[in-house]
């Protein structure tokens, strides 16, 4: 799973959100690493809806514009959790490692 997809799904964990709120939440959760363009977000949401990971819950009109809300499906939550577990396992390869003692190399010409 690519990082933008991960943070789109993560942004929907707690409640349904509309597009701009997803963009803002993904930026917050990723600490600024994931900055989604509107077109990128809606293409990803269409793909994720096709995969059954998100669904549109409702629409409302705000300032004359349609605001569509999306929520995470149980399948999306399971995929997100699976990805988080895989990332945590990959991180443990480094964080749980006991550093080996490093033998100093002899200075040039002294060996």
Phi and psi restraints in degrees (value plus and minus 20) as a CYANA .aco file:
   2 UNK   PHI     -96.1   -56.1
   2 UNK   PSI     134.6   174.6
   3 UNK   PHI     -77.2   -37.2
   3 UNK   PSI     -63.7   -23.7
   4 UNK   PHI     -79.8   -39.8
   4 UNK   PSI     -62.2   -22.2
   5 UNK   PHI     -81.4   -41.4
   5 UNK   PSI     -64.6   -24.6
   6 UNK   PHI     -76.1   -36.1
   6 UNK   PSI     -66.7   -26.7
   7 UNK   PHI     -97.0   -57.0
   7 UNK   PSI     -45.6    -5.6
   8 UNK   PHI     -84.0   -44.0
   8 UNK   PSI     -69.0   -29.0
   9 UNK   PHI     -83.7   -43.7
   9 UNK   PSI     -62.4   -22.4
  10 UNK   PHI     -82.4   -42.4
  10 UNK   PSI     -53.8   -13.8
  11 UNK   PHI     -87.2   -47.2
  11 UNK   PSI     -40.6    -0.6
  12 UNK   PHI    -118.2   -78.2
  12 UNK   PSI     -11.6    28.4
  13 UNK   PHI     -81.4   -41.4
  13 UNK   PSI     -58.9   -18.9
  14 UNK   PHI    -114.3   -74.3
  14 UNK   PSI     -51.2   -11.2
  15 UNK   PHI    -185.6  -145.6
  15 UNK   PSI     139.7   179.7
  16 UNK   PHI     -84.9   -44.9
  16 UNK   PSI     123.1   163.1
  17 UNK   PHI    -154.9  -114.9
  17 UNK   PSI     134.5   174.5
  18 UNK   PHI    -109.1   -69.1
  18 UNK   PSI     150.3   190.3
  19 UNK   PHI     -72.4   -32.4
  19 UNK   PSI     -72.1   -32.1
  20 UNK   PHI     -82.9   -42.9
  20 UNK   PSI     -57.1   -17.1
  21 UNK   PHI     -86.1   -46.1
  21 UNK   PSI     -55.4   -15.4
  22 UNK   PHI     -84.7   -44.7
  22 UNK   PSI     -65.0   -25.0
  23 UNK   PHI     -78.5   -38.5
  23 UNK   PSI     -66.5   -26.5
  24 UNK   PHI     -85.1   -45.1
  24 UNK   PSI     -64.9   -24.9
  25 UNK   PHI     -87.3   -47.3
  25 UNK   PSI     -60.6   -20.6
  26 UNK   PHI     -82.1   -42.1
  26 UNK   PSI     -59.9   -19.9
  27 UNK   PHI     -82.0   -42.0
  27 UNK   PSI     -65.2   -25.2
  28 UNK   PHI     -84.1   -44.1
  28 UNK   PSI     -69.1   -29.1
  29 UNK   PHI     -83.8   -43.8
  29 UNK   PSI     -54.2   -14.2
  30 UNK   PHI    -109.4   -69.4
  30 UNK   PSI     -16.7    23.3
  31 UNK   PHI      34.2    74.2
  31 UNK   PSI      22.7    62.7
  32 UNK   PHI      66.1   106.1
  32 UNK   PSI     -21.9    18.1
  33 UNK   PHI     -93.8   -53.8
  33 UNK   PSI     -52.5   -12.5
  34 UNK   PHI    -129.6   -89.6
  34 UNK   PSI      89.4   129.4
  35 UNK   PHI    -138.7   -98.7
  35 UNK   PSI      82.6   122.6
  36 UNK   PHI    -106.7   -66.7
  36 UNK   PSI     111.9   151.9
  37 UNK   PHI    -100.1   -60.1
  37 UNK   PSI     132.7   172.7
  38 UNK   PHI     -76.0   -36.0
  38 UNK   PSI     -67.6   -27.6
  39 UNK   PHI     -81.5   -41.5
  39 UNK   PSI     -59.9   -19.9
  40 UNK   PHI     -83.9   -43.9
  40 UNK   PSI     -63.3   -23.3
  41 UNK   PHI     -81.1   -41.1
  41 UNK   PSI     -70.2   -30.2
  42 UNK   PHI     -89.4   -49.4
  42 UNK   PSI     -51.4   -11.4
  43 UNK   PHI     -84.9   -44.9
  43 UNK   PSI     -62.6   -22.6
  44 UNK   PHI     -85.8   -45.8
  44 UNK   PSI     -62.2   -22.2
  45 UNK   PHI     -83.1   -43.1
  45 UNK   PSI     -59.6   -19.6
  46 UNK   PHI     -81.6   -41.6
  46 UNK   PSI     -64.4   -24.4
  47 UNK   PHI     -84.1   -44.1
  47 UNK   PSI     -65.3   -25.3
  48 UNK   PHI     -86.4   -46.4
  48 UNK   PSI     -54.1   -14.1
  49 UNK   PHI     -86.6   -46.6
  49 UNK   PSI     -61.2   -21.2
  50 UNK   PHI     -82.7   -42.7
  50 UNK   PSI     -51.1   -11.1
  51 UNK   PHI    -104.2   -64.2
  51 UNK   PSI     -26.4    13.6
  52 UNK   PHI      63.0   103.0
  52 UNK   PSI      -4.8    35.2
  53 UNK   PHI    -109.6   -69.6
  53 UNK   PSI     -46.4    -6.4
  54 UNK   PHI    -155.8  -115.8
  54 UNK   PSI     140.1   180.1
  55 UNK   PHI    -164.4  -124.4
  55 UNK   PSI     132.8   172.8
  56 UNK   PHI    -101.5   -61.5
  56 UNK   PSI     112.9   152.9
  57 UNK   PHI    -117.6   -77.6
  57 UNK   PSI     -63.4   -23.4
  58 UNK   PHI    -186.8  -146.8
  58 UNK   PSI     150.6   190.6
  59 UNK   PHI    -147.9  -107.9
  59 UNK   PSI     133.2   173.2
  60 UNK   PHI    -162.7  -122.7
  60 UNK   PSI     137.5   177.5
  61 UNK   PHI    -118.7   -78.7
  61 UNK   PSI     103.5   143.5
  62 UNK   PHI    -148.2  -108.2
  62 UNK   PSI     100.5   140.5
  63 UNK   PHI      32.2    72.2
  63 UNK   PSI      21.0    61.0
  64 UNK   PHI      57.8    97.8
  64 UNK   PSI     -16.3    23.7
  65 UNK   PHI    -137.2   -97.2
  65 UNK   PSI     126.8   166.8
  66 UNK   PHI     -97.7   -57.7
  66 UNK   PSI     110.6   150.6
  67 UNK   PHI    -135.9   -95.9
  67 UNK   PSI      92.9   132.9
  68 UNK   PHI    -117.9   -77.9
  68 UNK   PSI     114.6   154.6
  69 UNK   PHI    -123.2   -83.2
  69 UNK   PSI     123.3   163.3
  70 UNK   PHI    -142.8  -102.8
  70 UNK   PSI     128.8   168.8
  71 UNK   PHI    -152.7  -112.7
  71 UNK   PSI     137.7   177.7
  72 UNK   PHI     -97.2   -57.2
  72 UNK   PSI     114.4   154.4
  73 UNK   PHI    -107.4   -67.4
  73 UNK   PSI     146.6   186.6
  74 UNK   PHI     -76.6   -36.6
  74 UNK   PSI     -56.1   -16.1
  75 UNK   PHI     -86.8   -46.8
  75 UNK   PSI     -59.6   -19.6
  76 UNK   PHI     -85.8   -45.8
  76 UNK   PSI     -60.4   -20.4
  77 UNK   PHI     -83.5   -43.5
  77 UNK   PSI     -60.1   -20.1
  78 UNK   PHI     -86.4   -46.4
  78 UNK   PSI     -61.7   -21.7
  79 UNK   PHI     -84.6   -44.6
  79 UNK   PSI     -61.3   -21.3
  80 UNK   PHI     -83.1   -43.1
  80 UNK   PSI     -66.0   -26.0
  81 UNK   PHI     -82.6   -42.6
  81 UNK   PSI     -62.8   -22.8
  82 UNK   PHI     -80.8   -40.8
  82 UNK   PSI     -62.8   -22.8
  83 UNK   PHI     -85.6   -45.6
  83 UNK   PSI     -62.1   -22.1
  84 UNK   PHI     -82.4   -42.4
  84 UNK   PSI     -60.6   -20.6
  85 UNK   PHI     -85.9   -45.9
  85 UNK   PSI     -60.2   -20.2
  86 UNK   PHI     -85.2   -45.2
  86 UNK   PSI     -60.9   -20.9
  87 UNK   PHI     -86.2   -46.2
  87 UNK   PSI     -59.5   -19.5
  88 UNK   PHI     -85.2   -45.2
  88 UNK   PSI     -60.6   -20.6
  89 UNK   PHI     -84.0   -44.0
  89 UNK   PSI     -60.7   -20.7
  90 UNK   PHI     -84.9   -44.9
  90 UNK   PSI     -58.6   -18.6
  91 UNK   PHI     -86.4   -46.4
  91 UNK   PSI     -54.6   -14.6
  92 UNK   PHI     -84.8   -44.8
  92 UNK   PSI     -44.4    -4.4
  93 UNK   PHI     -76.9   -36.9
  93 UNK   PSI     -53.3   -13.3
  94 UNK   PHI    -115.3   -75.3
  94 UNK   PSI     -68.6   -28.6
  95 UNK   PHI     -91.2   -51.2
  95 UNK   PSI     -48.2    -8.2
  96 UNK   PHI    -111.9   -71.9
  96 UNK   PSI     -19.2    20.8
  97 UNK   PHI     -97.6   -57.6
  97 UNK   PSI     114.0   154.0
  98 UNK   PHI    -109.9   -69.9
  98 UNK   PSI      99.1   139.1
  99 UNK   PHI     -81.8   -41.8
  99 UNK   PSI     117.4   157.4
 100 UNK   PHI     -97.0   -57.0
 100 UNK   PSI     129.1   169.1
 101 UNK   PHI     -89.9   -49.9
 101 UNK   PSI     118.7   158.7
 102 UNK   PHI    -122.2   -82.2
 102 UNK   PSI     103.6   143.6
 103 UNK   PHI     -97.1   -57.1
 103 UNK   PSI     112.5   152.5
 104 UNK   PHI     -86.3   -46.3
 104 UNK   PSI     122.7   162.7
 105 UNK   PHI    -104.7   -64.7
 105 UNK   PSI     121.6   161.6
 106 UNK   PHI     -84.9   -44.9
 106 UNK   PSI     128.9   168.9
 107 UNK   PHI     -84.2   -44.2
 107 UNK   PSI     130.4   170.4
 108 UNK   PHI     -76.3   -36.3
 108 UNK   PSI     112.4   152.4
 109 UNK   PHI      66.2   106.2
 109 UNK   PSI     -24.0    16.0
 110 UNK   PHI    -123.8   -83.8
 110 UNK   PSI     -22.4    17.6
